[in-house]
Amino acid sequence: MATKTADEPITAADLRTKLQHFQGDVQGKVDDKKTTIAGVAAGGAMVLMILFFLLGKRSGKKKSAIVEIRRV
């Protein structure tokens, strides 16, 4: 791609080409990271679910009441 000199005007095609080139570079990097981010998010969600399950199970045992029924 040739560079423009100061006396040549910048056209819409020049801008479009430059932006598409930039977007292609960024899109390639994002596609590489997508699967990694999805895996980390899924793993984090699983850890949180297990943690909440264990905390709920423990607190249920601590606060359980013993009910005694007597016949009068």
KACOR-V196970 format. One record per backbone hydrogen bond with DSSP energy under -1.0 kcal/mol. CO is the residue of the C=O (numbers start at 1). NH is the residue of the N-H. E is the energy in kcal/mol with one decimal. If there is no record, write none. Layout:
BEGIN
co=CO nh=NH e=E
co=CO nh=NH e=E
END
This chain:
BEGIN
co=11 nh=15 e=-1.8
co=12 nh=16 e=-2.6
co=13 nh=17 e=-2.4
co=14 nh=18 e=-2.1
co=15 nh=19 e=-2.6
co=16 nh=20 e=-2.3
co=17 nh=21 e=-2.0
co=18 nh=22 e=-2.1
co=19 nh=23 e=-2.7
co=20 nh=24 e=-2.1
co=21 nh=25 e=-1.6
co=22 nh=26 e=-2.0
co=23 nh=27 e=-3.0
co=24 nh=28 e=-1.8
co=25 nh=29 e=-1.4
co=26 nh=30 e=-2.2
co=27 nh=31 e=-2.4
co=28 nh=32 e=-1.4
co=29 nh=33 e=-1.4
co=30 nh=34 e=-1.4
co=33 nh=37 e=-2.5
co=34 nh=38 e=-2.4
co=35 nh=39 e=-2.1
co=36 nh=40 e=-2.2
co=37 nh=41 e=-2.4
co=38 nh=42 e=-2.2
co=39 nh=43 e=-2.3
co=40 nh=44 e=-2.5
co=41 nh=45 e=-2.3
co=42 nh=46 e=-2.1
co=43 nh=47 e=-2.2
co=44 nh=48 e=-2.2
co=45 nh=49 e=-2.2
co=46 nh=50 e=-2.3
co=47 nh=51 e=-2.4
co=48 nh=52 e=-2.7
co=49 nh=53 e=-2.2
co=50 nh=54 e=-2.5
co=51 nh=55 e=-2.4
co=52 nh=56 e=-2.3
co=53 nh=57 e=-2.2
co=54 nh=58 e=-2.0
co=55 nh=59 e=-2.3
co=56 nh=60 e=-1.6
co=57 nh=61 e=-1.2
co=58 nh=62 e=-1.7
co=59 nh=63 e=-1.5
END
